[in-house]
Each structure stands twice: as structure tokens, then as C-alpha cells.
Amino acid sequence: MSELTLAGLSERIGRELGVSDWVAIDQERIDTFASCTGDRQWIHVDVERAKRESPFRGPIAHGYLTLAMVARSPCRSASFPGMPRPA
């Protein structure tokens, strides 16, 4: 893992900053997110209906859930001076 500084970011344009661990976006996580946000659209939470009717042949994660997961990725794949790594 490389250490990144604000001053050195321009040198990293177009280059990989690091790779984070895989995170499973399972149905339990999707259901929990649906409970927190009130977004209980069938394509997210009704597994059987999503298998039958979704063009993806199963439920899909909420867009905001995947966006929230992206927000934590840089902290897991690179080191920033003075910033502790999340557990």
C-alpha cells in the first residue's frame, strides 16, 4: 500500500491507487439498507419476483448502497498521512 498526499495526487492521475478487499453485497445487506432508507422496491427485496421479472434474473443492490460502498474503498486501499485505516 502506498502513502498518498494531496500534493502527490496529480502524479497518480490515470494510475491505480490501490486495491481494496472484496465486499459481499448479499441479500441481508440489501434488506438492511432497504429498512434504513424505506426503499423496498421489489427489484431489491423480493427475491422470487426478481428472479421471474427482472432482466437481471435476481434482485439488485440499491444504487445508493453501492455508492456508499465506494466511499469507503479509498481508505482501505491506500494510506493517507495522519488518517487511521478503518477496521
Contact map, one row per residue, 1 for C-alpha under 8 A:
111000000000000001000000000000000000000000000000000000000000000000000000000011100000000
111100000000000011000000000000000000000000000000000000000000000000000000000001100000000
111110000000000000000000000000000000000000000000000000000000000000000000000001111000000
011111011000000000000000000000000000000000000000000000000000000000000000000001111000000
001111111000000000000000000000000000000000000000000000000000000000000000000000011000000
000111111000000000000000000000000000000000000000000000000000000000000000000000000000000
000011111100000000000000000000000000000000000000000000000000000000000000000000000000000
000111111111000000000000000000000000000000000000000000000000000000000000000000000000000
000111111111100000000000000000000000000000000000000000000000000000000000000000000000000
000000111111100000000000000000000000000000000000000000000000000000000000000000000000000
000000011111100000000000000000000000000000000000000000000000000000000000000000000000000
000000011111111110000000000000000000000000000000000000000000000000000000000000000000000
000000001111111000000000000000000000000000000000000000000000000000000000000000000000000
000000000001111100000000000000000000000000000000000000000000000000000000000000000000000
000000000001111110000000000000000000000000000000000000000000000000000000000000000000000
000000000001011111100000000000000000000000000000000000000000000000000000000000000000000
010000000001001111100000000000000000000000000000000000000000000000000000010011000000000
110000000000000111110000000000000000000000000000000000000000000000000000010011000000000
000000000000000111111000000000000000000000000000000000000000000000000000000111000000000
000000000000000001111100000000000000000000000000000000000000000000000000110110000000000
000000000000000000111110000000000000000000000000000000000000000000000000000110000000000
000000000000000000011111000000000000000000000000000000000000000000000000000000000000000
000000000000000000001111100000000000000000000000000000000000000000000000000000000000000
000000000000000000000111110000000000000000000000000000000000000000000000000000000000000
000000000000000000000011111011000000000000000000000000000000100000000000000000000000000
000000000000000000000001111111000000000000000000000000000000000000000000000000000000000
000000000000000000000000111111100000000000001000000000000000000000000000000000000000000
000000000000000000000000011111110000000000000000000000000000000000000000000000000000000
000000000000000000000000111111111000000000000000000000000000000000000000000000000000000
000000000000000000000000111111111100000000011000000000000000110010000000000000000000000
000000000000000000000000001111111110000000011000000000000000000000000000000000000000000
000000000000000000000000000111111111000000000000000000000000000000000000000000000000000
000000000000000000000000000011111111100000000000000000000000000010000000000000000000000
000000000000000000000000000001111111111100011000000000000000000000000000000000000000000
000000000000000000000000000000111111111100000000000000000000000000000000000000000000000
000000000000000000000000000000011111110000000000000000000000000000000000000000000000000
000000000000000000000000000000001111111000000000000000000000000000000000000000000000000
000000000000000000000000000000000111111100000000000000000000000000000000000000000000000
000000000000000000000000000000000110111110000000000000000000000000000000000000000000000
000000000000000000000000000000000110011111011000000000000000000000000000000000000000000
000000000000000000000000000000000000001111111100000000000000000000000000000000000000000
000000000000000000000000000000000000000111111110110000000010000000000000000000000000000
000000000000000000000000000000000000000011111110110001000111000000000000000000000000000
000000000000000000000000000001100100000111111110010000000011110000000000000000000000000
000000000000000000000000001001100100000111111110000000000010000000000000000000000000000
000000000000000000000000000000000000000011111111110000000010000000000000000000000000000
000000000000000000000000000000000000000001111111111000000110000000000000000000000000000
000000000000000000000000000000000000000000000111111100000100000000000000000000000000000
000000000000000000000000000000000000000001100111111111000100000000000000000000000000000
000000000000000000000000000000000000000001110111111111011110000000000000000000000000000
000000000000000000000000000000000000000000000011111111011110000000000000000000000000000
000000000000000000000000000000000000000000000001111111001100000000000000000000000000000
000000000000000000000000000000000000000000000000111111101000000000000000000000000000000
000000000000000000000000000000000000000000100000111111111110000000000000000000000000000
000000000000000000000000000000000000000000000000000011111100000000000000000000000000000
000000000000000000000000000000000000000000000000011001111111000000000000000000000000000
000000000000000000000000000000000000000000000000011111111110000000000000000000000000000
000000000000000000000000000000000000000000100011111101111111000000000000000000000000000
000000000000000000000000000000000000000001111110011001011111100000000000000000000000000
000000000000000000000000000000000000000000110000000000010111110000000000000000000000000
000000000000000000000000100001000000000000010000000000000011111011000000000000000000000
000000000000000000000000000001000000000000010000000000000001111111000000000000000000000
000000000000000000000000000000000000000000000000000000000000111111100000000000000000000
000000000000000000000000000000000000000000000000000000000000011111110000000000000000000
000000000000000000000000000001001000000000000000000000000000111111111000000000000000000
000000000000000000000000000000000000000000000000000000000000111111111100000000000000000
000000000000000000000000000000000000000000000000000000000000001111111110000000000000000
000000000000000000000000000000000000000000000000000000000000000111111111000000000000000
000000000000000000000000000000000000000000000000000000000000000011111111100000000000000
000000000000000000000000000000000000000000000000000000000000000001111111110000000000000
000000000000000000000000000000000000000000000000000000000000000000111111110000000000000
000000000000000000000000000000000000000000000000000000000000000000011111111100000000000
000000000000000000010000000000000000000000000000000000000000000000001111111110000000000
000000000000000011010000000000000000000000000000000000000000000000000111111111000000000
000000000000000000000000000000000000000000000000000000000000000000000001111111110000110
000000000000000000111000000000000000000000000000000000000000000000000001111111100000110
100000000000000011111000000000000000000000000000000000000000000000000000111111100000000
111100000000000011100000000000000000000000000000000000000000000000000000011111110000000
111100000000000000000000000000000000000000000000000000000000000000000000001111111010100
001110000000000000000000000000000000000000000000000000000000000000000000001001111111000
001110000000000000000000000000000000000000000000000000000000000000000000000000111110000
000000000000000000000000000000000000000000000000000000000000000000000000000000011111000
000000000000000000000000000000000000000000000000000000000000000000000000000000111111100
000000000000000000000000000000000000000000000000000000000000000000000000000000010111110
000000000000000000000000000000000000000000000000000000000000000000000000001100100011111
000000000000000000000000000000000000000000000000000000000000000000000000001100000001111
000000000000000000000000000000000000000000000000000000000000000000000000000000000000111
